[in-house]
Amino acid sequence: MKNNNSLFIFLLISMSFSLQTVMAQEKASPGKTIVNLRYYNTNNSLQYLVLQSQLKKEGQITPIKGKIYDIFLDKSDPANLIARVTTDKNGKANTVIPPTLKSAWEATPQHIFMVKEGSEEIISDYTINKAKITIDTTTTDSIHSISASVQKWEDGKWIPAAGVEMKLGIKRLGGVLPAGDDESYTTDSSGTVTAELKKQNMPGDIKGNYTLSAQVEDNELFGNILAEKVVPWGTTLQPDKSFFNKRTLWSTGIHAPFWLLFMAFGIIVGVWSTMIYLIFQIVKIKKIGLQKSA
C-alpha cells in the first residue's frame, strides 16, 4: 500500500513538473527588437540615413514591417526632427537630411543621430564625424593608377584621415571589383591610398567608359562614404549588328534554323493533309449512303 502511495505521489510530481514546463514554453519571450541606423554620404553631396528594424526570436531574425520611428539630429527636439519614417517589408526606411537642418549640420564637425519609437528612445549615441573622399587618377606608360584621399572636418578645415580602410576599384553590377590584388586598402598619414589598376581591358559602355569607386563601409567614425569617377579606360562596347541575321533559336522569321523551319512547316502540312483527307472521307461516305438509299 505504501508503495502504491509513493508511486502515485511520484506520478503527480512528474505531471506537475511537465505542466509547468509546457506553461513556461507557452509564455516564452516574444523576442527582441533590434534597430540599426547607418549614415551614407555619396559623392560628397547626397547624405542619407538607412534605418533597419528586425525581430530576433528563437534564434531567427526577421524584418519588422510598418514600424514608425522618429529620427533626430543631436537632440530629440521637434526642431531637430530629421524625419518620421515607416519601415517597409524588408524592415528598412530611408531618409535624407532636410535643408532645414543645414545650419545645424554645418555648425559642428561631429553629430549624434537619435531614434525614438513614440516616447521611447531606441538609439541615442550613433555618432558621425563629417568626412569626404576624392578620387584622382594617373597614367604612366599605359599603366593606370587610382588614388583616393579621405579627409575629415576638424577645427574649421579639412585634414587628412589616416588609418581608414576602404575598397578601391571598378564599379560593376555585383559590387566593386578590386583595382589590384588586395580586397581593401588603408589610408596613410596623408589620408591617401594608391593602387595600380591591374584589371586591364575591362568592358565599358559604347564610349569605353566605366566608373571607378572608392568606398568606406561602416566606419565607426565616418559611417559609409562613397566617391565615384568615370574614366575612359574600358574597351568599347561594339553591338553585333548581324546578331539577328544569324540562324539561331532566338532569331525571328526566315532567319530561324532550317531544321526548325522544316519541323514547323512539316507539322502544318501534316495537320492540313489529315483534315483534307478526313473531309474527303466524309464526302465519300455521304455519297455511298445516298446511292444505297436510292
Long-range contacts (C-beta under 8 A, 24 or more apart in sequence): 28-58, 29-57, 30-57, 31-55, 31-56, 31-57, 31-58, 32-56, 32-57, 33-64, 34-61, 35-69, 35-115, 35-117, 35-122, 35-123, 37-71, 37-113, 37-115, 37-123, 37-126, 38-218, 38-223, 38-224, 39-113, 39-126, 39-128, 39-223, 39-224, 40-223, 40-224, 40-225, 40-226, 41-131, 41-132, 41-222, 41-223, 41-224, 41-225, 41-226, 42-225, 42-226, 42-228, 43-226, 43-227, 43-228, 44-132, 44-133, 44-134, 44-227, 46-96, 47-96, 47-97, 48-94, 48-95, 48-96, 48-97, 49-82, 49-94, 49-95, 49-96, 49-97, 49-113, 50-92, 50-93, 50-94, 51-85, 51-87, 51-92, 51-93, 51-94, 51-95, 51-115, 52-87, 52-91, 52-92, 53-87, 53-91, 53-92, 53-93, 54-91, 62-91, 63-87, 63-89, 63-90, 63-91, 63-92, 64-91, 65-89, 65-90, 65-91, 67-91, 67-117, 68-117, 69-93, 69-115, 69-116, 69-117, 69-122, 70-115, 70-116, 70-117, 71-95, 71-113, 71-114, 71-115, 72-113, 72-114, 72-115, 72-116, 73-97, 73-101, 73-104, 73-105, 73-111, 73-112, 73-113, 73-114, 74-104, 74-111, 74-112, 74-114, 75-114, 76-114, 76-116, 76-121, 80-104, 82-113, 109-152, 109-153, 109-154, 109-155, 127-221, 128-221, 128-222, 128-223, 129-153, 129-221, 129-222, 131-161, 131-216, 131-221, 131-222, 131-225, 132-158, 132-225, 132-227, 133-166, 133-214, 133-215, 133-216, 133-225, 133-226, 133-227, 134-227, 135-212, 135-214, 135-227, 135-228, 135-229, 137-212, 137-229, 137-231, 143-196, 143-197, 144-196, 144-197, 144-231, 144-233, 145-194, 145-195, 145-196, 145-197, 146-179, 146-194, 146-195, 146-197, 146-212, 146-214, 147-192, 147-193, 147-194, 148-185, 148-187, 148-192, 148-193, 148-214, 148-227, 149-187, 149-190, 149-191, 149-192, 150-187, 150-191, 150-192, 150-216, 150-222, 150-225, 151-191, 152-221, 152-222, 159-191, 160-187, 160-189, 160-190, 160-191, 160-192, 161-187, 161-191, 161-221, 161-222, 162-187, 162-188, 162-189, 162-190, 162-191, 163-187, 164-191, 164-216, 164-219, 164-222, 165-216, 165-219, 166-193, 166-214, 166-215, 166-216, 166-217, 167-213, 167-214, 167-215, 167-217, 168-193, 168-195, 168-212, 168-213, 168-214, 168-215, 169-195, 169-199, 169-212, 169-213, 170-197, 170-199, 170-202, 170-210, 170-211, 170-212, 170-213, 171-210, 171-211, 171-212, 171-213, 171-228, 176-213, 176-215, 177-202, 179-212, 197-233, 201-235, 202-233, 202-234, 202-235, 203-234, 203-235, 203-237, 204-232, 204-233, 204-234, 204-235, 204-236, 204-237, 205-234, 205-237, 206-236, 206-237, 206-239, 207-232, 207-236, 208-232, 208-233, 208-234, 208-235, 208-236, 208-237, 209-234, 210-234
